[in-house]
Amino acid sequence: MTLACGLDFGTSNSTMGFVGADGVPRLLPLEGGRQTMPSVLFFSFEDRSTHFGRGAIAEYVAGAEGRLLRSLKSVLGTALFDDGIRVGARLPLRLTFWAFSLPSSRRAETEAGAPLDAVVVGRPVHFVDDDAAADAEAQRQLEMAGAAAGFYACRIPVRADCCGAGL
């Protein structure tokens, strides 16, 4: 049976959920029993480890030598996605999406008790305002990240802008 999950890869925080075999939707604990995880990565220059979420913030606040990345989604649709950052060696930013989403999906699989091989990713109405080509590129980049994280199917529907609709 294919088990799909839903991922809200937010600018500040991310969540993941699925519908269990009992038909009940659940948000999965992604980090320390919490259902939200800050969308943050920290690459340690001291021991070359990668930290996620609250652990990434803790490393940074403790003064560890390294690189903190926040607002990862803001590079979608831009040339920065294929550009690199210096974290010891040069790392393309597109790999940061894989580095963030793969451990999240594996933790979620542990909670779900089965492989999650399809994902529906929430997306804003526009990744990039007033640039349809960049917006389409952002969607393609996010789909690539889903495939790199091991999802054979990655669907990214446009969500309604409820605030703009006056709802």
N, C-alpha and C positions, 0 to 999 in steps of 0.2 A: 504494500500500500504506500502511495506517495503521501508524505507528510509535508505540508507547506507551512511556512511561517510568515508572519507579517513583521516588517522591520520599519521603524520610524527612525531613520538616520538623521537626527536633528543637528542643527548648527551647534546647540549647547549640550543637549542630552539625547541619548538614544534609548529606545525600548524595542523589545521583540516579544511577539505573542504567537500563539497557535491555538487551534481548536482541537481539544483532546478527543480520544476515541469515544468518550461519553457525550460529545457534542458541546461541551462547555468551553467557551473561550477563556484563555489564561494569558496573563502577562508573565513572562519568564524572568526569574531573577538572573540578571546578567553579572552582578558583581556583589559579592558578600551578602547574598540574600535580598538585595535591593532590585526593584524592577526597572530602575533607570540607571544609566551609566553615563557619566559625562563623556562627550565625544572628544576625547583628548588622548594624545599619545605623548610619551616622553621617551626619548632615545638617550640612554645613559652613555656618556663618554668614558665613565669610570670603568664599567664592566661590560659594556656593549650590549646590555639588556634593553628590552623594550617593555615599557609599563603602560597600562591602559587605565582610563577612567580616573577614579579617585586615587588609585595608586600612582598614576602619572602626576597628578596634582601634588600628592604628598612628597614625591621625589623632588619636584621642582621647588616647593615651599621649603623643604629641608636644606636646600642649597646644593643639591647634587649637580655635578657638572654634566651638562647635556643640552638637548634641544627639546622644547615643549611645543607641540603643535595643537592648536585649537581652531575651531571654525573650519574644519577640514572641508566641509561642503562648499565653502566659498570659492574654492579653486575650480569647481566643476564648470565646464564650458569655457575655460580660459586656457591659454597656452601653458600656464603654470602646471597644469595637470601632468604634462609630459616632461616638464622641466625637473630639475633635481634640487635637493637640499643636501647640505653637508651634514652627515651624521657619522663621522669617521670617514667613510667612503661616500661617494655621491649616490643618493637614493632618489629615484624618480618619485614624485609626489603620488603618482597613480598607485604605487605600491603601498602607500600609507593607508589607502582605502582597504586594500587586501589585508594589511597588517591589523587593521582595526576590526574588520568584519569577520575574518576567519575565526579568531578566538571567541568572538561573541556567538557565532553560530555553533561552535563546538560546545560551549557552555550550555547553550540552549538545547542542543541535542541530548546532553546529559540529563537535563531537567525533563525533557519530553520523553526520554526513554526510547528514542528511535531516531534514525537519521532524518534530518531535515534537508530535503533535496530540491525544494522549490521555495521561492520567496516572492512576496509582494512587497515592494518598497514604496513607502509614502514619498511623495515629492511635492514641492511647491508648484503653484500654477505656473510660475516663471522662475527658473534658476537664474537667468540673466534677463533683466528688464530690457525691453525694446530691441532685442536681438534674437530673432527666430533661429538663425543658424547656430549661434552660441548655445541657445536653449536646447536645440536638438543634439548638439555635441555633448552637452552636460548629461542628457539622458543616455546617450550611447556610452559615455564614460562610466556612469553608474551601473549600467547593465554589464559592462566588462568587469567591474569590481565584483558584482554578484557571481559571475561565472568563475572568477579567480578564487572566490571563497568556497567554491564547490557546489553551487546551486545549478542544477541542469536547466531550470526554468527560472527566469527572473522577469517579473511583470512590474511595471512602474506606471500605474494610472495617475492621471492628473487629479488631485483632490480639489474639491470645491473650495472656493475662497468665501467661507461663510461670513466673515466680517464684512467683506466687500459687498456681499449679497444682501446685507442687512438682516441676517438671520440671528 
